[in-house]
Amino acid sequence: MANITPFDPITYMQQLHGELKITTEKYRFAKVSGVGALEEILENSRRDKYFFAVDDSQDGTTFRGAGAGYFERRPYTVFILGKADYGDMEARESVLSEAKTIYRHLLSRLIRDKLNIPVLDMERIRFYEVPPAFASGCSGLYFIFNVEIPVNLVYDTKAWGD
């Protein structure tokens, strides 16, 4: 049986960050575990103003697919953020506009790559604007995409003491 390398969404998003011109030139890539870790990076960063962060939390859902198999659906959250001076609505709108442009570029790439990465769930991709008072005056947006991974749930009698 051939070894299949599982799809790694974090590495994939880091690759996209490195290939998309605007994010390569301007945005710092970060891997975070939850919003609290993201806020810490944003508040402690003095030199970086723009961020492309991916949450690697291991939440998910196990579900039965259309056939007889089971899958794990894991959500991955991508944050596209920039700092703007508090109260500067023009700067905030500019950051948000750029974040929307980046989101659309990433979404078009996800749609294209779905052909070669069947575990990407492209049924719905939710996106949200970051609240105005978010960590250190950042604005922007975040979006969530899902990965659906087949999981073997065959009952193993050797694992049980009966």
C-alpha positions, 0 to 999 in steps of 0.5 A: 500500500502506498504512503499518502502524504496528508494535506497540510493546510497550514503549510499550504496557506504559508505557500500561498502567502509566499506566492501572492505578491502583495502578501509576500512583500507586505504581510508577516506570516504567523501561525497561531493557536487561537485568537488569544495568541494572535492578539499577543502577536499583534500587540507585541509587534513593533516593526510589523504593521500587516499580518497574514495569520493562520489558526492551527487549533484542532477543532472539528466535527466527525460526520458520515459522508454520502457513502459509508465512510466517515470524515473529520471536518476541520475548520481553518481560520485565516486572518488578514489584518493591518494596523491603523491609528485609532479613529483614522477611519480612512486608514481603517477603510484602506486596510479593510479594502486591501484585506478584501482584495487579498481574500478574493485572490486567495479564494480564487486560488482555493477554487483553482486548487480544489481540482488537485486537493479534493479534501478542500471543502469549497461549499461555503467559505465564511468571512467576517470583518474584524471588530474596530476595537480588535487588538492594537487597532487592527482592522481587516477580515478573517475567513474560514475554510474547511478540510474534510479528511477521511477517517478510519472508524472500523471497530478494532476488537484488539483495542478493547478488553472484551 
